[in-house]
Amino acid sequence: MTSVSEAVVPTVVSKSSGRGQALLSYLRRNPSLLVGIGLLLVIVLFVVVGSFKTQPKDAKPLSYKPSQAPSAAHWLGTDRLGKDILAVMVEGTPKTIRIGLIAGTLGVVIGTLLAFFSGYYGGWFDTVTRSTVDILRTVPSLLVLIIIAISIGKMSIEQMALTVAVLAWLDPTRVLRAQVLVLKKQPYVELARFTGMSGPEIIIKELMPNLMPYIVSTFVVAVTSAVFASLGLEALGLGPFESNTLGMTIYWNIWYGSLLNGWWWWWSPPIIVIVLLFVGLFLISRGLDEWANPRLRRGI
């Protein structure tokens, strides 16, 4: 069944090949998105290649001589604890990204549900949602996360992700709610109500498809914020001590003073990966924002 928006706004039906060419043309005109994806692929390639080098002989990371500079045996050297740094990076990078993905997904799912229902229906539910978001945004988020992390104590990767997700829904709710308020006044939404479509049907069939670019862009931002929050907690010693995440690697660098001792091979790899990750996610978010915002779109 054709949606009301499709009946109101004329569309040109093209073949799959034409859509593919249009997508490639858009990607060529959006270097930010391409470069961002490329940086993430570099991280993936690093993890894949590193996993072949470190497995299985590096299965016992404490069996090496500590504080050794890079060599043929250990490409990135060893840390003060006797762990092969390449093995730590190969293990820790996916775990850090996993924390961001879990927390970001939860934040966007909760934020999207709240935004659509509060923005579309309004009333007391919208007042409560808007007031809650405004109040919680005035509270220092890192302080809240520190209190939660201290109260939990010893944490796993999943618990760290859930801790970060406690406040990850605030920005998605605020951003998407504003878009819903604009779209629900559009003529095709009014026509959908006139034809007898229910509220949930309008949200799923009319509003959600039109806001999908914003949802995807918000998801990338949410993942970035979640990774940043987890790194902050772990650098303070509030992360999963038994996991070799990037944040815990930074914590052990601080604890043993690797910068002061000149162990550049220990602190530089996690910093480089973190920079690549954040720049890549930022460029992807920028590219998706251009896709979602017609004012920034240069055309496909």
C-alpha positions as CSV (number, residue, x, y, z in Angstrom):
1,M,0.0,0.0,0.0
2,T,1.4,3.4,-1.0
3,S,1.9,5.8,1.8
4,V,0.2,9.2,1.8
5,S,3.6,11.1,1.6
6,E,4.4,9.1,-1.6
7,A,1.0,10.1,-3.1
8,V,1.5,13.8,-2.3
9,V,5.2,14.2,-3.2
10,P,5.9,12.9,-6.8
11,T,8.8,10.5,-7.0
12,V,10.7,9.1,-9.9
13,V,11.0,5.4,-9.9
14,S,14.4,4.3,-11.1
15,K,16.1,1.0,-11.6
16,S,18.6,-0.5,-9.2
17,S,21.5,0.4,-11.5
18,G,20.3,4.0,-11.6
19,R,20.1,4.1,-7.8
20,G,23.6,2.6,-7.5
21,Q,25.0,5.3,-9.8
22,A,23.2,8.0,-7.9
23,L,24.7,6.7,-4.6
24,L,28.2,6.5,-6.1
25,S,27.8,10.0,-7.5
26,Y,26.7,11.3,-4.0
27,L,29.6,9.6,-2.3
28,R,32.0,11.2,-4.7
29,R,30.5,14.6,-3.8
30,N,30.7,13.8,-0.1
31,P,34.4,13.4,0.7
32,S,33.8,13.6,4.5
33,L,31.8,10.4,4.5
34,L,34.3,8.6,2.3
35,V,37.3,9.7,4.4
36,G,35.5,8.8,7.6
37,I,34.6,5.3,6.3
38,G,38.2,4.9,5.1
39,L,39.6,5.7,8.6
40,L,37.3,3.2,10.2
41,L,38.4,0.6,7.7
42,V,42.0,1.4,8.6
43,I,41.2,0.5,12.2
44,V,39.5,-2.7,11.1
45,L,42.5,-3.7,9.0
46,F,44.8,-3.0,11.9
47,V,42.8,-5.3,14.1
48,V,42.6,-8.1,11.5
49,V,46.2,-8.0,10.6
50,G,47.3,-7.7,14.2
51,S,45.2,-10.7,15.2
52,F,47.2,-12.9,12.9
53,K,50.4,-11.6,14.4
54,T,49.4,-12.0,18.0
55,Q,47.5,-15.3,18.0
56,P,48.0,-17.8,19.4
57,K,51.5,-17.3,20.7
58,D,50.5,-14.1,22.6
59,A,47.7,-15.9,24.4
60,K,49.7,-15.4,27.7
61,P,50.3,-11.6,27.7
62,L,52.2,-11.7,31.0
63,S,55.0,-14.0,29.8
64,Y,57.1,-11.3,28.2
65,K,59.8,-9.0,29.5
66,P,58.3,-5.6,30.5
67,S,59.0,-2.2,29.0
68,Q,60.6,-3.5,25.8
69,A,60.8,-1.2,22.7
70,P,59.3,-2.4,19.4
71,S,61.1,-5.3,17.8
72,A,60.6,-8.1,15.3
73,A,59.1,-10.3,18.1
74,H,56.9,-7.5,19.4
75,W,55.9,-5.0,16.7
76,L,54.6,-2.4,19.3
77,G,56.8,-3.5,22.2
78,T,55.7,-4.5,25.6
79,D,54.2,-2.5,28.5
80,R,55.2,-2.2,32.1
81,L,53.1,-5.2,32.9
82,G,54.8,-7.5,30.4
83,K,51.9,-7.5,27.9
84,D,52.4,-7.4,24.2
85,I,51.0,-4.0,23.2
86,L,49.9,-5.1,19.8
87,A,47.9,-7.9,21.4
88,V,46.4,-5.4,23.9
89,M,45.4,-3.1,21.1
90,V,43.9,-5.9,19.0
91,E,41.9,-7.0,22.0
92,G,41.0,-3.6,23.3
93,T,40.0,-1.7,20.2
94,P,36.9,-3.9,19.4
95,K,35.9,-3.9,23.1
96,T,36.0,-0.1,23.2
97,I,33.9,0.1,20.0
98,R,31.6,-2.5,21.5
99,I,30.9,-0.3,24.5
100,G,30.1,2.6,22.2
101,L,27.8,0.5,20.0
102,I,25.8,-0.9,22.9
103,A,25.4,2.4,24.7
104,G,24.8,4.3,21.5
105,T,22.1,1.8,20.3
106,L,20.3,1.9,23.6
107,G,20.4,5.7,23.7
108,V,19.1,6.1,20.2
109,V,16.4,3.5,20.6
110,I,15.1,5.0,23.8
111,G,15.5,8.5,22.5
112,T,13.7,7.8,19.2
113,L,10.7,6.2,21.0
114,L,10.5,9.1,23.4
115,A,10.9,11.7,20.6
116,F,8.3,10.3,18.3
117,F,5.6,9.8,21.0
118,S,6.2,13.0,22.9
119,G,6.7,15.1,19.8
120,Y,3.7,13.7,17.9
121,Y,1.1,13.3,20.7
122,G,2.3,16.2,22.9
123,G,0.3,16.8,26.1
124,W,1.5,15.8,29.5
125,F,3.8,13.1,28.2
126,D,5.7,15.7,26.0
127,T,5.9,18.1,29.0
128,V,7.4,15.4,31.3
129,T,9.8,14.2,28.6
130,R,10.9,17.7,27.7
131,S,11.3,18.8,31.3
132,T,13.3,15.6,32.2
133,V,15.6,16.1,29.3
134,D,16.2,19.8,30.1
135,I,16.8,19.1,33.8
136,L,19.2,16.2,33.2
137,R,21.2,18.1,30.6
138,T,22.0,20.7,33.2
139,V,23.7,18.1,35.4
140,P,27.4,17.3,34.6
141,S,27.1,14.0,32.8
142,L,30.6,12.8,33.7
143,L,29.9,13.4,37.4
144,V,26.7,11.3,37.2
145,L,28.5,8.5,35.4
146,I,31.3,8.6,38.0
147,I,28.8,8.2,40.8
148,I,27.1,5.3,39.1
149,A,30.5,3.6,38.3
150,I,31.7,3.9,41.9
151,S,28.4,2.5,43.2
152,I,28.7,-0.5,40.9
153,G,32.4,-1.2,41.7
154,K,34.0,-3.9,39.6
155,M,32.5,-3.7,36.1
156,S,32.4,-5.8,33.0
157,I,32.2,-4.5,29.4
158,E,28.5,-4.8,29.3
159,Q,28.1,-3.0,32.7
160,M,30.3,-0.2,31.4
161,A,28.1,0.1,28.3
162,L,24.9,0.2,30.4
163,T,26.4,2.8,32.7
164,V,27.2,5.0,29.8
165,A,23.8,4.4,28.3
166,V,22.1,5.9,31.4
167,L,22.4,9.4,29.9
168,A,22.9,8.5,26.2
169,W,19.3,9.0,25.3
170,L,19.1,12.7,26.2
171,D,20.6,14.2,23.0
172,P,18.8,11.8,20.6
173,T,15.5,12.7,22.3
174,R,16.0,16.4,22.1
175,V,17.3,16.4,18.5
176,L,14.7,14.0,17.1
177,R,11.8,15.5,19.0
178,A,12.5,18.9,17.3
179,Q,12.3,17.2,13.9
180,V,9.1,15.4,14.8
181,L,7.5,18.7,15.8
182,V,8.3,20.1,12.4
183,L,7.2,17.1,10.3
184,K,3.9,16.6,12.1
185,K,2.7,19.9,10.7
186,Q,3.4,19.0,7.1
187,P,0.5,18.6,4.7
188,Y,1.0,14.9,4.1
189,V,0.8,14.1,7.8
190,E,-2.5,16.1,8.1
191,L,-3.8,14.2,5.0
192,A,-2.8,11.0,6.7
193,R,-4.9,11.9,9.8
194,F,-7.8,12.9,7.5
195,T,-7.7,9.5,5.8
196,G,-8.1,7.7,9.2
197,M,-4.5,6.5,9.8
198,S,-3.8,6.0,13.5
199,G,-1.0,7.7,15.4
200,P,1.3,4.7,15.4
201,E,0.7,4.1,11.7
202,I,1.6,7.8,10.9
203,I,4.7,7.5,13.0
204,I,5.9,4.3,11.4
205,K,4.8,4.9,7.8
206,E,5.2,8.7,7.4
207,L,7.4,10.2,10.0
208,M,10.0,7.5,10.6
209,P,11.1,7.1,6.9
210,N,11.5,10.8,6.5
211,L,13.6,11.1,9.7
212,M,15.7,8.0,9.0
213,P,18.7,10.1,7.9
214,Y,18.5,12.1,11.2
215,I,18.3,8.9,13.2
216,V,21.4,7.4,11.5
217,S,23.3,10.6,12.0
218,T,22.2,10.8,15.6
219,F,23.3,7.2,16.1
220,V,26.8,8.0,14.9
221,V,27.0,10.9,17.3
222,A,25.6,8.8,20.2
223,V,28.3,6.1,19.6
224,T,31.0,8.8,19.5
225,S,29.8,10.3,22.8
226,A,29.5,6.9,24.4
227,V,33.1,6.0,23.5
228,F,34.3,9.3,24.8
229,A,32.4,8.8,28.1
230,S,33.8,5.3,28.5
231,L,37.3,6.5,27.9
232,G,36.9,9.2,30.5
233,L,35.6,6.7,33.2
234,E,38.3,4.2,32.4
235,A,41.1,6.8,32.5
236,L,40.0,7.6,36.0
237,G,40.3,3.9,37.0
238,L,36.5,3.2,37.0
239,G,36.5,0.8,34.1
240,P,36.7,-3.0,33.7
241,F,40.2,-3.7,35.1
242,E,40.3,-7.2,33.7
243,S,39.7,-5.9,30.1
244,N,42.3,-4.4,27.8
245,T,40.2,-1.6,26.5
246,L,41.7,1.5,25.1
247,G,40.6,3.5,28.2
248,M,42.2,1.0,30.6
249,T,45.4,1.1,28.5
250,I,45.4,4.9,29.0
251,Y,44.8,4.4,32.7
252,W,47.8,2.0,33.1
253,N,49.9,4.5,31.1
254,I,49.0,7.2,33.6
255,W,49.5,4.9,36.6
256,Y,53.0,3.9,35.6
257,G,54.0,7.3,34.1
258,S,54.9,6.0,30.7
259,L,55.1,9.6,29.3
260,L,57.6,10.6,32.0
261,N,59.6,7.4,31.5
262,G,59.9,7.8,27.8
263,W,57.9,4.6,26.9
264,W,56.4,6.2,23.8
265,W,55.6,2.8,22.2
266,W,53.1,2.2,25.1
267,W,51.1,5.4,25.1
268,S,51.2,6.3,21.4
269,P,49.3,3.3,19.9
270,P,46.1,3.8,21.9
271,I,46.2,7.6,21.3
272,I,46.6,7.1,17.5
273,V,43.7,4.6,17.4
274,I,41.5,6.9,19.5
275,V,42.3,9.9,17.2
276,L,41.5,7.8,14.1
277,L,38.3,6.5,15.6
278,F,37.0,10.0,16.7
279,V,38.0,11.7,13.4
280,G,36.5,8.9,11.4
281,L,33.2,9.0,13.3
282,F,33.2,12.8,13.2
283,L,33.6,12.8,9.4
284,I,30.9,10.2,9.0
285,S,28.6,12.2,11.2
286,R,29.3,15.3,9.1
287,G,28.6,13.4,5.9
288,L,25.4,12.0,7.2
289,D,24.3,15.4,8.4
290,E,24.7,16.7,4.9
291,W,22.6,13.8,3.7
292,A,19.9,14.6,6.3
293,N,19.9,18.4,6.0
294,P,18.6,19.6,2.6
295,R,20.3,23.0,3.2
296,L,23.7,21.3,3.3
297,R,23.1,18.8,0.6
298,R,25.0,19.5,-2.6
299,G,22.8,17.1,-4.6
300,I,23.0,13.5,-5.7
